[in-house]
């Protein structure tokens, strides 16, 4: 995977510009936004040529594990902290613009939510290469999304439209998989697949109801069919968040620690089931 630079800028609506200013004031660091485009074969990435701090974006996109995870996402926020200072780096996956283009403000707002929590001093797992990075990303998402949705709604940014479209697409995809196929793939060498699915499934339970998403029951049925064995972890993760007021920083940290331990145990179990190479 390698990349080159192009000229590309994103104009933010007033609600997001205001939120960015508040994050920068609270966190003492710039919020930088870049849309990353991919070549048709997915092996090359293009970054904005005029974006401030583009070397910081490049630092992460050069990491194979990060780039692999980023290809699966619509967007991500990285809180960069190094000898060269700190910044909140928001990266949008341009290869998937067709999925989120109609909800650009919601996607950027969601990633701003992660930066906002960091700027306000909420703890978050540290990203590291390998499975540890996958654990960090999904642990943080499970706990933080609860607060991010609340704040987006308070600011008049709809968090539900893009989310439900994403879930509908995932449901259609799941229906093409055979019974147990997700779990087989996870034990066959892709434990992050299971961790991502636990995070998504727990997120659904924490943020949606059948009234808000009529396909919720169908979704749960498909997840049980395609990912047998995951529901116990999903239930434990959901309980770890529901049982705490995650707006309180100490309880937020406790929820992160508990969720991380549950996901870590799942990753270890999947590795054991995989057996020696």
N, C-alpha and C positions, 0 to 999 in steps of 0.2 A: 504494500500500500504506500503510495506517495502522493504528493499534492503540489499544486502551483497556485499562483495568486491571480485573481481577476478583480475588476472593479465592481463592487456590488454594495449598495447601501440600503438600509431598512429605515423607513420613516415610521415613527411610533405615534399612535394617537395620544391625545392629551392625558388620558387617564394613566397610560403607561409611562409617559414622560414624567408625570408627577410622582409616580411610584418609584421610578428610577432615581429621581432626585432625592427622595426620602431615604432610599437604601444607601445611596452614596454618602449622605449626611450622617446617617447612623453608623455605617460601617467604616467610613473613612477610606473608601476605596472605590474606584470607578466600576460601573456596570457596563461591560462591553458586550455587544451583540453582533454575531456573524452568522450568516447562512452559508453552510458548507454544501457545495454541489459535488456530485459524483459523476464520473464518466459512465458510459453505458455498461461497461463490464464491471463496474463497482471497484476497480483497482486504483483509480486515481481520484483525488479530492481537490477541489478548487476552493480557495479562500478569498474573501474580499481583499483586494489590493490596497484599499484606502482605510482599512479599519485600524483604529488605534489599538496597539498592543498585539498586533497579529503574530508576533513571535511567541507570545504566550499561548495563543491558540495552537500554533504549530507544535509547541512542546508536547501537548497532549495528543494531538492527532498523529504524531509520529509513533506513538506507543501502540504496538500491534493489538494488545488486549483491549485498550481503550477504543481504538478505531473499530474493532470487531463489535464491541458492545454498542457503539454509537450508530453503526449501520442498522441496528435493530430498533433504534429509538427515533421518535420525531424530534426531540430536542433534549438538551441536558444542560445543567448548570454546574460549573466547577468553580469552587472557591480556591483560587490560586494563592498560595502563600510561599514566598521564597526570598532569597537574598535580594532579588530584584523588586521586592515589594509585594503587594497583594492586589487582586482584582477579582471581580465576579464575572466569569466568562460564560455567556449564554450562547450555545451553539444550536442552530436549527438544521435539521437534516433536509437539505434541498432535494435530495433524491426522492423524498416522500412528500414533497409539497402538494401533490395531488390529493393526499390524505388530509392535510391540515390547512391548505391555503385559504379555505373559506372561513377558517377559525384562527387566523394568524394571531390576533390579539389575545385569544384564550391561551394559545400555546406559549407565547412570550410571557403572558401574565403568570402562567403556571411556573415557568422557570424563574421569573422574578420573585415568585413566592418563596422558592428555595433560597434565593439570595437574601431576601427580606428576613427570613428566619436566622440565617447566619449573621446578618448585620445586627440583629437584635440579641445576639448572644446565645441562641439555642445551639446545643451540641449537635454534632453530626459525625457519623463514622468517616474515617479517613480513607480515601481511595488508594488502593494499592493494585499492582498488576496481578493478573491471574484470578482464581476463584475468589480470593479475598476482595478484589474490586467489585465483583458481582454481588457478594454479600453486603458490602458497604452501600452500594447504590440502592439495593432493594430494601435493606433495613431502613435507610433514611427515608425512602419513598413511603413506605407503609405508615410510618409515624407522622411524617411531615404533611402528607397530603390532607390529613384531617384539618389542620390549621390553614393550609393554603386555600382549600375550598371555601372556608369561612371568610377569609380575607378577600378573595376574589369577588365573592358575592357582595361583601360590604362596599367594595369599590365599583360595583356595577359591571363586573366582567363575568360573563356566564361561564361557569366551569363545566357544565353538563353536556352541552351540544357536541363538542369534539370528543369528549370522553365516551358518550354513548355511541357515537359513530364508530369509534375505535373498537368498542366491545362488540358491536354488531358485526363488524368485519371479522373480528376474532372468532365469533360464534359461527359465522359461515365457514371459516377455515377449519374449525374444529370438527364440523360435520363431515368433512372429507377425510378425516383420519379414522383409522381402525380402532377397535376397542383396545385400550391400554397402550396405544402407540406413543403418546407423550411420555409416559413413564419409561417405556423401553428406550426411547431416544435419550432420555435423561441419564439412565443407567448405562447407556452405550457410549458415553463419552461427553455428554453435554449437560452437566449438572446445573448449569446456569439456566437452562430451559425450565427446569422444575422450580428454581428460585424465583424466576420471573413470573411463573404462573401462580405461585403462592402469593406473591406480592399483588398481582392483579386481582386474584380471587378475594383476598382479604380486603383490598381496596373497595371492591364491589360491596362486600358485606358491611363495610364501615360507612359507605357514602350513598348507597342507593337502596330503594325499596321497590317492590313490585308496582307500586303506584307511579313511581318516577320512571321506571323502565319495565315495560310489560314482559320483556323477554328474560327477566332475571331468573325465573324458575327454569326455563329452558337452558339458560347459560349454566346454571349449577348442575343440571342433569348431564350436560355434555362434559363438563369438567370432571365429574365423577367417572364418566365412561372412559374418557381419553387419558386422564391422569389418576388412575386408582391408587390409593395410598397417600394422596396428598391432603385429603380433607382434614385429617386429624391435625396436621401442622397448621392448616389454614384456620381452623377453629381456635387453636392455642394462640396463634398470632393475633387474631381478631380480639380474643379475650384480653391479651396483654395490653392492647391499646384502649379498649372499651373500659377496662378496669382502672384507668388512670385519667386524670385531667391533664392532657398533654400540653395545655397552654402554660402550665407551671413547669419551669425549667428543670427542677429536680425530678418531677414525675416524667417529664419528657425524656430525660436521660435514662431513667429506670425502664421506660418502655423500650427505648433503643437497645439497651443492654439485654432485655429479655427477648426481644424479637431477634436480635443478632444471634443469641445462643440457640434459639429454635431453628433458625435457618442454617446455622453452622452444623447442628446435629443432623439436619436433613442432608446437607451436602456430604457429611461424613458417611451417613448411611448409604447414600447413592454410590459413593466411591467404594465402599465395602462390597456392595452388591455387584459392582462392576468386576471386581476381582483383579488379579495381577494381569499386566499387559501380555 
